[in-house]
Amino acid sequence: MRKIHRTDVKAEIVREPGAKDALHRKLIDTPDGADRFVLTEFELSPNGSTPPHYHDWEHEIYIIEGSMGLVMPEQNLTEQVGPGDVVFIPRNEAHGFVTGTDQTCRFLVVAPCERPPVRNFFLSDDPYEYTQLPEYANSLGDK
């Protein structure tokens, strides 16, 4: 068994193509002994985003606090989600997340450890960008 507090895990900048003002903490990962699923906490600052993308594995998502838009490019739709909302994204379904000027969001993502050949398809060629720390990100580099 392993018990930690989320702030004991280093928050890292999301460095995927087109990501903006997004952090993630790998709360449970393969080095911890996970052999089926990993648990990652994401934090988006105002005007933050993870760009639309798709991959060969599913996601289960739980919104902890704040709100954001769930971008579904195939449906040409962005749906607002907030605390307590649960989202299931099937494999190969394009999705992304975006916060507005006055929004922040913290959410959990469950994904499989052993993924099919790792193929993320990002629908953006823009470089990632990180310009600000969310108010609730109390430790970026010390832990």
Secondary structure, DSSP 8 states (H G I E B T S, - for coil): -----GGGS--EE--STT-EEEEEEEEE-GGGT-SSEEEEEEEEEEEEEEEEEE-SS-EEEEEEEE-EEEEEGGGTEEEEE-TT-EEEE-TT--EEEE--TT--EEEEEEEESS-SS---EES--S--B-----TT---SS--
